[in-house]
Amino acid sequence: MDGRTVRWGLLYRSGQMHDLTLADYAYLQRLGIRTVCDLRDRRERAAQPTRWPAGHAPGS
């Protein structure tokens, strides 16, 4: 609203991530993502969990 912007490549937005492949997770790791904020409720997370492979979770 005030005209400010976020630097390109600093913030990423996604929908569900339950069907990502190992290649997808490797790509996300190369982006250097450090924090993931999952805003889904408990039922949504239980129905379609994001299963980060070992070594591919943000911060690992």
JOKA-V684148 format. One record per run of one state. SS is the DSSP state (alpha for helix, beta for strand, coil for the rest). FROM is the first residue (numbers start at 0). LEN is the number of residues. If there is no record, write none. Layout:
BEGIN
ss->SS from->FROM len->LEN
ss->SS from->FROM len->LEN
END
This chain:
BEGIN
ss->coil from->0 len->21
ss->alpha from->21 len->9
ss->coil from->30 len->11
ss->alpha from->41 len->6
ss->coil from->47 len->13
END
